[in-house]
Amino acid sequence: GAYKLLLACSKREQVLNASKNLVTCNARIKAYLSQLQREKEGQDMMGTDKRLADGRFPCHGTIAVTGLRLPLMWRDSDHFNNRGSSRRVAVFCLMQIG
């Protein structure tokens, strides 16, 4: 659905939003598939203990990322010729850890 929407977009904001949705959906699908694979592998090893060698148990965690810096690029002519305009910039970041 998002890919067809991306092809039908005519405005820059629409393209940006559809692209973001497409990337996010693909990342979610990959994450769900990998989680399903882990659960399937866990069911295959049903008789084994899920404890690690040193006695710890694996668990899901939450992390926070702060101070993220993204370099922005633009052409000098665009910046210096349009001093009066207030241009908006959109940034979308998708992180995969692990």
Residue pairs with C-beta under 8 A, 6 or more apart in sequence:
2 18
2 21
2 22
2 25
3 22
5 14
5 18
5 21
6 15
6 18
6 19
6 22
9 15
9 18
16 90
16 92
19 92
20 92
23 92
23 94
24 94
27 94
27 96
42 50
50 57
50 58
51 57
52 58
63 97
65 95
68 93
70 91
70 93
72 89
72 91
